[in-house]
Amino acid sequence: MQAHFLTAGLCHLERASRITILVMLVLAIFPPLPGWAADWLIDPAPFRATVVTNAAENEIMLQNGLVRRAFTLTPDAATVAFDNLMTGESILRSVRPEAQVGLDGGKFDVGGLVGQPVHSYFRPDWLANLRADPAAFHFTGWKTGRTAPRFPWLKRSEWLAQDAPWPPPGVALTLVFSAPTNLGALVAEVHYELYDGLPVLAKWLTLRNDSPHPVTLHSLMVEQLAFVEPESVVDGSPASFRGSYRALDAFSDYSFGGNMSAVADAPAIHWTNDPLYKTQVHYRLATPCLLQCAPAFGPEQMIQPGETFESFRVFELVHDSTDRERRGLATRRAYRALAPWAQENPILMHVRSAQTDAVKLAVDQCAEVGFQMVIMTFGSGFNLEDESPENLARLKSLAEYARGRGVALGGYSLLASRSIDAADDVINPQTGKTGGARFGDSPCLGSAWGTNYFRKLRQFFERTGCGVLENDGSYPGDVCASTNHPGHAGLADSQWKQWRTISEFYQWCRARGVYLNVPDWYFLAGSSKTGMGYRETDWSLPREQQEIIERQNIYDGTWEKTPSMGWMFVPLTQYHGGGAVATIEPLKDHLDHYETRLANLFGAGVQACYRGPRLFDTDETKTVVKKWVDFYRAHRAILNSDLIHLRRADGRDWDGWLHVNPALPERGLAMFYNPLNEPIQRHIRLPLYYAGLIDRAVLRRQDGTVEKIRLARDYSAEMAVTIPARGRTWLVVSGK
């Protein structure tokens, strides 16, 4: 029985694919009572992570009431249960090694058991007949503790929408394995963390060399999980399988690729076929029901005597539903816990010129209307790589001026998608020449130029006191076949070394409190924001079209991102062309459009890069900008909370969204937009389950009128809403 079902009531009956008809009938007759069963998305407090040992069965378990992962310790350590406690179902169907390492002499499993008779399911009574693989690393001990920070996060900013503990609280378990005798004194440790109030488990590997000789780690696999397939497909390609049906999602801090998506930028996460699974229904045994977490290249790292290698981390999120909104809420909650700095959401401007007077004007205007950050944008003349004493002194003075006005200052730096020279660009392994990288030409972070670039970045922040970096391009995952670059030996280690270089720099920034805008998925390495998702040339369309497309982009971009995780873009001056019909400047002449853009963005809790020389040109314009900044600040906590998708913008009728948070006095804030040329009145249903409301709600409309309303059986409230022509309205939801 699904615990979520018992709390969600009738509106969520369709979400459980395996619930019985009997339970549905019972719920239809007897609605759930408050507190009958807990929902971690409403109240995560009851779900505390623990480590449980069972000496009699030689078993140890991680569990928190949401998920449970159990390990047998004899005849070798292996995962023998991975259970979704929210649904009562098993995720695991077959026992596999805990990890795998590629060393001289071949690939070696870490733990695991062999001899399972069939791989479509696993019975505990089969354990007596399973055996250890004599060629594998063998279990020698275990240790437990509390979760530990992946890297320092000491300086928290005023932009943090909601504070969060760091590290996320929970428990840690380490299983220790020794290498077979032919490999010498190598010790592999497989690490796990399970978090309080989250159906999320982390996993990573360390390899310690206690021998007198160096060893080279050619390849590694951090996870191999034979999970239950979510659907039965007899034929067709793996691309036809739907990942939205999986009970488990996996993501990693080994992420890059420039796609601004957790799914697209996951080069270490592989959903593949399982050749051992002979009883599956797919005719060619191609069901993607084996999760393997491994880099495509390398790492090809030499581990010296006494040294320890540490892998990337994998995070496994267990779902209790196939509903898109609920799965998105779970993903967003996970990132809030694992990368809490992603809740930083400063109101920012991209100033078009880095000249002293232009920057000071931007800072002054930001301070007047309540913006919190100025970024000297691309094409502004800002050059972070200019390390002349004059440039550093000027920028230090500007940073001090901005700080004195309560504004953070920083700038834009292009990393990838440009060419340095033949000696420093990545070398294409197929041609032996430059070119053919993800963005055409790109510098190698392991080149002499790359080493110098990161030295300059660190120096810039240390000497100027600036606190913002927009690092465009970042590291997109290019490999490099050069054997002359000081930062890597050759092709096999090039991707690993470049990822380590950029990740360690971002972690250094996070420790110092430097805010990072990075158009890539580096949240787990310290970045706060990436692109929400948009096409830059769309901002050259007529203004009226931009308004609709902007809301579509926000609606689509917030299924897996929180509002604070994605930036949008407002070109105050002409951008990519489009002429007068596309341009907002002069701002006073297009104030209705400017206000629509402000209402779109602040009403979503999404910050945009407002790019131009100024934020306002008249007192009237200034009043409009400040109105929406004040609105955002007055409702900042709820606007940065989870966004529930109501109706996508299509230019034909109303559209909107609902912010919810059961932990706040303002449980919800709904925004409704009208793209039509006449006012409209609509009856709209607000789904208030995730606001934590049970039977009643209080609605306070934009005009100040208050309405008390009883919720329907599905925790929704239906109301009449009047939206002005080409305008918007909003209302706040509370429990009393």
N, C-alpha and C positions, 0 to 999 in steps of 0.2 A: 504494500500500500504506500502511495506517495505521501510523505509528510507535507509537501507543498500543497497537495490537493486538499488536505484537511483544513488548511488555513485559507486557501484561495477561494473556495466556494464554487458556485456554479459557473462563474465567468471563466474559470480555468479548466473546466472539465475536458474540453477538447485538446488540452495540451498534453495530457498523459496518454501515451500511445499504448500502454500495457495495463491500464486499470481495468478492473473487471466490471461487468454490467451490474453485478450486485452492489458494489460500492457506489456506483453512480446513482442507483435507485435510492440507496440509503441517504446519500447526501442531498438528493432532491427532496426527500421527505423531512429530513432533520438537518437544517443548516448548521454549519460549524459554530461552536461557541467560542467566545474570546478565550485564548489561551489553551484551547483543546490540543493543538499541536503547534510547535514553534516553526516559524519561517525565518531562516537565517538572513534573508534580505530585508526583513522587517526588524528583527531583534537578534543580532548575532551573539549576544552575551552568554546564552546558555551553552554554547558549543566550545568548550575548552579543550585544547589539545593535550593529550597525555601519551605516555609510553607505558604499555602494559606488558609484563613478562609472564610467561607460563612455563615454569621450570619443568613441570611434569611432561609437557609436550615439546620441550625444547623449541619454544616459539616466542617471538617478540612482536608486538603490534604497535603501530601508530594509529590513533583514532581520535576523533573530535566530535562524534555524534553525527557528522555529515559524511565522512569517508573513513575507511579503515584499510590500511595496508598491513598485511601480516606476513612474517618471514619465518620459515623453518630454519633451524640452525644446524641440523644434522640430516643426512651425512655431509651436507654442505649448506651454506646459507643461500636462500632463494626466496623470492616472493611467491607465496602459495595462495594468497587471497588479496584481491583489491576490490573492495565492496563499496557500492554506492548506498550509503545508509539512508539517504533521502528517499530512494525508491525501493530499497530492499533487494537490489539486483547486484549480481557479480559482474565486474568489468573484465576480469581475467578469465581466459579459457585455456591457457597453457603456460607451463613453467618455463622460463628462459633464464639465461645468465643475467646477473645484475649489471654487468658492464662488459666491455671488450676492449683490449688494447693490442695494437699492432707493434711488435718489436722485432728485432733481428731474430729470424727463426720462424716467423709467422704471426698469426693472430691467436690471441689467448683469451678465453672467456674468464670472467671474474665471477666465481661462484656459479650457482645454477645447478640443476639436476637433469639427468637424462633418463629415458626409459618410459616416458608417458605413453600409454597405449594408443590414445587417440587425442587429437588436438582441438576438437570442437568444444570441449568442456573439461573441467578438472574436478575430480572427486578427492576429498581429503584422505579417504582410505587407500588411495593409490600410493600415498607417500611411502608406505612400508616397502614398496617394490622399486622405488626410484633410487638412483645411485649417483654419486659424484663423478664428474668427468675427471679422469686422472691427469689430463693435460691442462687443467684450469688452475687459476689462482684459488687457494682454498681458505675457507673461513678460519680465523684464529681468535676472534674476540669482538667485543662491541663496547660502545660507550654512549652515554646519553648526556643531554644538557639542555640549555635554552637556546633559542635562535640568536644569531649574532649578525651584526651589520655587515653587508657586503663591502661597504666602503664608508668613510666618514660622511656624516651630514650634520654639521655642527651649527651652521649659521642659517637660521630660518628667517624668511623675509616677511614683510607685512603683506605681501601679495598672496600668501597662502590662504586659500578660501576656507579650508577646514584643517585644523591641526590633526596630526596622526602620529602614533608612536613609531619610533625607528630604533631597532628593527621591528617589523611586525611581530607581536608576541606569539609565542608558540614553543614547541619542543623540537629538539634535534636528536638524531640517531646516526651513529657512524658504525658501519660494519667493516671490520679489518680483515684483509686477505693477504696471504703470503704467496709469493710466486713459486711455481714448481722448481725443483732443485736445479734443473738445467739452465734456468734463467738467472740464478744468483739471488742476492739479497735485495729483492724488490718488494715493497709493501704497497698494496693498493688499498685505499680507503674510499668506500662509497658512502656519501653523506646524504642525509635526508632531513628536511624540515617540514613540519606540519603546523599550520597556523590556527590560532584561535578564531573562531567565527567565520572561517573560510573553507570551502571544499577544495583547497589548493595544497599541493604537496610539491616541494622543491627537491631536486636531486642534482648532485655533481660528483666528480671523481677527483681524487688526488693520487699521485704516484710518487713514492719516495724511493730514492736510490741509496740504499745502505751498503752498496758494494764499493770496492776500491776503484771501479772502472766506470767511465761514462756509458750511458745507454741512450739510444735514440728511440723516441716514441713516434713511430711513423703514422699511426692512425689511432683513433679512439671512438668508442661508442658509449655514450653516457647512459642510454636507456634502450632497452629492447623489450617492448611490452606487447604480448599477444592478447589483444583485446577482443571482446565480443563484437562482431560486425553488426552495425545498426540496421542493415537491410539485406534482403536476399535477392541477388541479381544473378540470373543464370548465364547471361551473355552480355556482351558490350565491353567497352573500354573502361578502365578505372576512372576516367574523367566523368563518366556518367553516374558515379556514386556521389551521394550528397553528404558532405561533411556536417551539415546542420543537423543530421540525425545522430551523430556520434554522442555517446555519453561522456566523452572526454575530449577536451581541447588541450593542446600542448603549445607552449611558446618558450622563448629562450632569450637570454641576454646576448647570444651570438646572433645578432639581427642587423641587417643592413640591406640596401638595395634601392633606396630612393623612392619606394612606392607609397610611403606614408600609411602603411597598413600592416597590422600584426600578422595577417595571413600571408601577404605577399612577401614580406621581408623576414622570412623564417628559413634561412638556408640550412639550418641544422635539423629541421623537423621534417621527417619523411614518413608519409603514410604509404606503405608498400604492401606487396603480396607476401604471403607466408608459405613457402614451399613445403613445410612440414604439415600443413593443414590440408590433408588429402580428402577429407569428407565434406568440404565446402561445396556449395551448389554451383559455384561458377565453373563453367565447363573448362576454362583454361587455367583454373586456380589463380585467378588474377584479382580476387577480392582484396582491396586495400585495408587489411585488418591487422597489420603489424606496424607498430610505431617504433621507428628507429631514430635516435637522436645522435647525429654524428656530423662533423664537418665534411663538406665535399672534398676538400683538399687538406692534407696534413693531419695533424699540426707539424709533423717533422721537427720535433724539438729534442735537442740533446739535453739530457738531465745529468749533471755532473755529480760525482760522489757527495753525498750529504745534502743534495738539493731535492726539492719537492716541486713537482709540476701540478698545477691546478687547472681543471677544465672549465668550460663555460657551464652555466646552470640551465637546467630545464625546469619549467613550472607546469604542473599538470592540474588542470581545472576540471572538476567533475560537475556535470550538469544534471539537473533533475527534470528537464523539460526540453521539448523540441520547439517551444514557442520562441520566436525571434527576439521579442522584447525581453523576456526573462533571461535568455542566454546572454543578451547584450548587457543587461544589468549585472549579471554575474561577472562578466569580463571586466566591466568598468569598476566594480567593487574590488576585483583582484588587483587591478593596476593602482587603485587608490592606496591599497595596502603595501604593495611591492615597490611602488615608485611614488611615494606620497608627495614629492616635489612637483609632480605633474598637476597638482591642484593649485600651484601658483598661477595666478591669472591677472597679471598687471595690464592696465589700460595703456596702450602704447601708440606712439607715433613714429613713422618713418620720415625723417626730415630729408628733403631732397638735396640739400647742400651741406657739406661739412665745414664751410667757412664759419669763422668764429661768430660773426654777427647773426648768421642764419641759424646756427645752433642755439644761440642765446634767445633769439626770438621764439623758436620752437619750445624751448624750456619754459620761457615766461608764459606762453599761451597754455602749455600743458598745466602749469601750476595754477593758472587762473581758473581753468575749467575742471580740474581734478584728474587729468591724465597723470600717469605715474612713471612713464618711461619714454625716453627718446633714443631711437636707433638711427645712426647715420647710415643711410640706406645705400644700396647698390647704385652706382653712378653718381654718388654724392661727392666724390673726391676723397673720401675717407680711405686711408691706407694703413691698415693695422701692421703691415710688414715694414713700414718706414720706421726704423729704430733710431733715427737721428735725435740728438738731445733736444733740438728745437721742437720737433713734432711731439715727442713724448711730454715735454714741458707744457706745450699748448693744450694737449688733451687732458693732462692732469688738472690744469687750471679750469678747463671746461667742466670736467667731472666734479670738481669742488664747487663750481658755480651751480651746477644742476643739483647736487646733493643739498646745497644750502636752500634750495627751493623745493626740496622734497621729491626730486625727480632723479631716477637712475639714468645713467648715460652709458652708451656702448655703440658698437658698430657692426657692420656687415663685412664678412670675409669669405671670399670664394675659395673653396678647396679643390673639389673635383671639377669635372667638365671644363677644364682648361689645359693647355699645354705649356710646360715649362721649357724643356728642350729634350733632345734625343737621349741625353745622359740621365735625365731624372724622371722621364715619363715611364709609365708601366710598359713592359715589353710583352707583346702578344705572343703566346707560346706557339701559335700556329704559323706565324710569319717570321718570328725573330726580330720584329721591328715594332715601333710604336704604332698606335692606332688600333681600333677595334675594341676599345674598352667600352664600358657601359655607356659613357657619355662621349664616345669618340676617342679623344685624347684625354689623359688624366695623369697627374703626377703620382708617382709611387711614394707612399708614406715612409717607406724604408730607404728611399734615396737620400743622398746628401742634402738635397733641397728640402725633403720632408723633415729630416732631423732639425734643420735650421728653422723651418717654418714653426714647428711646435716650440722651439726655444724662444722665438720672437713672440709667440702668443703668450707664453707664460710671463715673459719680461714685460709685455704691454700691460697686463693686468696688475702685475706687482708694482710697476712704476707710476701708473696713471691713476689707479684707484677706480677705474671704470668697472661696472658691474654687469655688463650685458654683452653677449656674443651671439650674433646670427651667423652660423657657420654653414653656408650654402654648399650643397654637394656632399658634404661630409665624406665618409668613406663608403663608396657604393658597392664594395665587394670585389673589386678588380683583383685578378691574379697578375703576377709579374714574373716573367721568365729570366729576368736579369740575374747574372751571377756577380755583378760588380757593385751592387748597392750595399752600403754598410749595415742597413737595418734588417736584411734577410739574406739567407744563403742562396736561394734559388726559387724555383716555381713551387715546390712542395710546401715550403713554410711561408710563402709570401702572403697568403690570405690571412693566416693566423697572426703573423707578426703585425700586419697593418691594422687588423681589428684590435689587437692589444694596444697598439699605439694610440688609436683614436679613443678607445674606451678609457684608458688610463688618464688621458688628458681631460675627458669629460668628467671623470670622477674627481680629478684635481679641481676642476671648476666648481663642481657641486660642493666639495669640502670648503671652498672659499666663499661660497654664496654667489658665484657668478651665474646669472640667469642665461639659459641656453635655448635659443630658437634653432631647431635643427630639422630640415625637411627630410627626415628619415626616422626610423623606429628605434631610437636610442634611449627611450624612457628608462629602461632597466640599467643603463649605464650613467644616468644622471641628467639627461635632457628633460626639459619641462614641456616643450610644445613642438608639434610638427604641423604641417599643413592640414587643414580640415579636409581638403580635397576640392579643387576647382581647376578650371582651365583659364590660364592668364588672358588669352585672347577674348574671353567672354566679357572682360571689363572694357572692351572697345565696342560693345554693342550699344544700341540706344539705351538710355537710362532706364526707361520703363521695363525693358527686358531684363536688365541687370537685377532689378528688385526681386523678380520672381526666381531667377536662377540662384540668387544668393540664398534665399530661403530653402530652395531645393538642395543646395550643397550642404547647408547646415543640417537639414533633416536627414539626408543620406549619410553624412559624416559622423553622426552621433549615435549610431547603433552600437559601436564598440569603443568609441571615444567619449570621455566626459566632455562637457563644454569647454573646460580649461585646456584640454589636450590638443585642440586644433585651432590654428589661426585662420582667419579669412583676410580679404584684401579689399581696401577701398582706395582706388587711385583718385585722389582729389584733383590732380591735374591729368592731362591726356596720357594714356598708357597704350602702347601698341597701335596707336591711331584711333580712328573712329570719328574724329572731328567734333564739332560743336554738340551734336546730339548725344555724344557719349560722355562728355566732360562735365564734371561738377563745378569746377571753377568757371566764372566767379561764383563763390559759394552762395552769396546773397541772392543771386539770380535763379538758383535752383534749390531753394531752401526746402521745399516740400520733398524733393527727392532725397536731399541730404538727411532730412529727418527720418524718412522711411528707412534709409540705410542704418542710421543710428538705432532706430526702434527694432529693426530686424536683429541686429547684432546684440545689443544690450538686453533685448528681450529674450534672447537665447542663452545669455551668459557667455557668449563667444566674443573674444576680442579679435579685432582686425588690425592689420597694418595700415593705418591711415597715412598714405604717402603723398606728400606735397610740401609746400613751403610754410603752410599755416593751417590752423584748425578753424579759424574764424576770421572774417573780414569786416564784420559790422557788429554792433552790440546785439542786434536781433539774431544774427547767426550764433554769436557767443551764447545767448540765452538758450537757444535750442540745443546746442551741444551740452551745455551744463545741465539742462533739464534731464537728459537721458543718462548722463554720468551720475547725477544725483539719484535717479531712479535705480540704477544698477547698485550704487553703494547702499541705498536704503534696503535693498532686498538681496544683497550680495550672497548671503549664505544659501538661500534657496535657489537663486539663479545659477549657482555653481554646483547644485545637486543634480541628481539623475534626471534626465530628460525622457519623458514618455512621449512617444510619437502619436499624434492625434490624426492629422490629415496632411498629406504632402501637397505642397503648392503646385497648382496646375494652371493658374490664371483663369479658371472657370468658376471657382467658388471659393469659400473661405478655406484657410489653412491655419495650422497652428500646432502648438506643443504644450506640454504640461511638465513643469518641474516638480519633483516630489522629494520629501525627506521626512521620515517618521520621527526623527530625533530633534526636529526644530519646532519652535512655536508656530512659524509659518510652515504648515505641512505641505502646501502646494502653491504654485503660481502658474496660472494659465495665460498664454498669449494667443490671441486670435487676430488674424490679418484678413483684410478684404481687398482683393486686387481689382474689383469691379468699379465702375464709374457711378454706381448708385449705392446707397446704404442698404444693408441686408439684415434680416433677422433670421436666426437659425436656432433650432433646438439641438443642443450639443450634449452628448454624454461624456462626462469626465470620469475616467476610471481611477478611483481613489484608493484602490487596494494597497498600492505601494507607498501611499502617504500614511499608512498605518491607521487609517480611520475605519471604524467598525460599523456604526449605525447612524451617526450624525456628523454633519459638517457645517461650518459657518463660512459663508462666502462674502467677501468684501470686494465690491466692484470698484472699477477705476473712479467712478463718480462719488464714491464714499458710501453708497447704500449698502446695507448689510442684510443678508438673507440667511436664515437657518433652514437647513434642509435635511430630510431623512434619506439615508442611502438605500438604494435598492439591494436586493439579495446578492447581487454581484459586486457590491461595494462601489457602485457608481452613483453619480448624481447627474440628473438631467435638468437642463436649465435653458431658458430662452436668452439668447445673446444677440444684441444689436451692435453691428460693426459699421462705422461710418464709411462713406465712399472713399476708396483708395486710402484707407486708414487702418487703424488697429484699436483694440481695446484689451484690457487685462483684468484679472481678478485674483485675489489672494484667498487661499483656503486654509482654515485653521480648525482645530478640534473644538474650540469654545470661544 
